[in-house]
Structure formats: C-alpha cells, structure tokens
Amino acid sequence: MKNCYIVAAGEISLLPENLGADDFLIAADGGLETLIKNNIKPDLILGDFDSLGYKPEGADVLELPIEKDDTDTLAAIKYAIKKGAEHIFIYGGTGGRTDHTIANLQSLSYIAKNNVEGFLISEKENFTVIKNKSITFSKRASGNISVFSLSEKSKGVNIKGLYYELSDAVLENSYPLGVSNSFKGEEACVSVEDGSLLIVFSTSLDNIL
C-alpha cells in the first residue's frame, strides 16, 4: 500500500474520499460504524470491538485482545507500517475522550519515528509530527499554524515563510514559543535538525508540498 487511511471511533465530520488502487482503508473498532453509515467498505476491520459492541464477521476482520498495550488505532498504524505504507491518515482520532486524543497525538510520534508521514485529521485543524526533517507548505496555504516541541529540546529549528520566523532555534517542551503563527501567502517551511515537532495547522493537506 502507498497510502493508508484509518477511521477511528472519535468525533468525525470528514471521511477519506476518492481512494485509489494503492490506498488501503482500515476501520479501527467503532470507526466501522461510521463507515457503514456512509456506505464505505473498509479493506480491514481491526480492534477489540469494545466500542463497536460486537465482533464483525468476515475474512477481513482482525480481532485484538481487550487487555493489550496498543490502542486499536496504534495497532492499525503498526499494521500499515508493516505493510509498507508511505503515508498514514487518521480520521476520527480527536474529540470525545481527551486521553484518546492525546494517545493519537503520541501515535503520530510513533509514525514519524518509523520514517513514515502521518496526519491526524479533524474538522477544523490537522496534526502531524516531524522528526529530524522538514515540511513545506505552498503559498496557497492560509490560516493558523503552531509548532511545539515534543522532545525535551528540539534543536536547529527553522521556520521560514510564516508571519513569525525562527532561525537555528531551540524549542523546549516546557515553553510554547511556537504557538499561534500564521501563513502569509508565500511558501513556508518548518524544519528541525535534532528532535520531534508537533505541527498543528488549519490549512488543507492539499497545500503540503
């Protein structure tokens, strides 16, 4: 697979559209209910099914134990990485229980650690994590963007093309220096030489180069 789309059981107003032949869709536990309501058939149904309330039937079902270390969403992420996914998009991973939202943000770090691009998608904003690399937005990007250090210290942070810029800076996870920045109609780039950054942005994924 090239792109893997995971639909989880959180609040959801957007769903993946126009999936191609190289795309793979996973329903993580209660995310199946959302897909059923929208007449979308997943390639794999995965979970312990405590949220769904029943075990689906079929060859495309992978049942997980209730008592486990991984969340259903992280288990889906690990499956996607094992199958060679280059990009992972998580829907229904925010809202509802705050602890699950935090778990999904941490799971973005797991994705980045494995050199895969991951995005957590919600109605008003998107989230991604970069580790020792960069992300570039087109000049069409608009709205707000914030950059937070997930590492104790992220070194060599550069922010170019945004309203507030940084050059070879150090961001710490105890001080939110990168909050509330904005696009200004030119190509923008955020990079880090040593560390992991959580990036929260309101612009569409279509504006990532």
Salt bridges, closest charged atoms under 4 A:
GLU33 OE2 - LYS37 NZ 3.60
ASP48 OD2 - LYS68 NZ 2.59
ASP60 OD2 - LYS41 NZ 3.44
GLU63 OE1 - LYS55 NZ 3.24
ASP70 OD2 - LYS78 NZ 2.99
ASP72 OD1 - LYS68 NZ 3.27
ASP99 OD2 - ARG97 NH2 2.64
GLU117 OE1 - HIS87 NE2 3.44
GLU117 OE2 - LYS133 NZ 3.77
